[in-house]
Amino acid sequence: MATPNYGYEKRQRELAKKAKKQEKLKRKADGLPDEGDTAADAPGMPGQPGEAATPADEPKSPAA
């Protein structure tokens, strides 16, 4: 049975990491948002899609 080539695996991970970093820099130079930047991640926005944001300081009307 062949032994694992850890050096090759490490090199492949490094190349993938480098390619991802270059792609991110390219997107940043083009002015496009990163993949991780979504409207749901923005502060003050609702966490789930379709969820309405309600102000915390607005008093709720009592049900009569």
C-alpha positions, -999 to 999 in steps of 0.1 A, spaced: 0 0 0 13 35 -9 20 60 18 2 94 18 22 122 2 16 149 28 39 174 9 17 172 -22 -15 176 -2 -1 206 16 10 222 -17 -25 217 -32 -41 234 -1 -16 263 -4 -24 267 -42 -61 266 -35 -57 292 -7 -36 314 -30 -61 312 -59 -89 321 -35 -70 351 -21 -62 363 -57 -99 360 -67 -109 380 -36 -84 407 -44 -97 408 -80 -133 412 -68 -122 439 -44 -104 458 -72 -135 455 -94 -156 470 -66 -178 439 -61 -188 428 -25 -172 398 -10 -191 365 -9 -195 368 29 -210 403 27 -248 398 25 -277 419 36 -285 394 64 -250 399 78 -253 437 80 -258 451 115 -294 461 123 -308 439 96 -331 409 104 -313 376 108 -337 355 86 -349 363 51 -385 376 53 -382 385 89 -394 421 96 -371 444 116 -390 460 145 -375 490 164 -368 481 200 -377 515 214 -412 516 198 -439 507 224 -463 480 213 -499 489 213 -519 469 239 -546 446 226 -580 458 239 
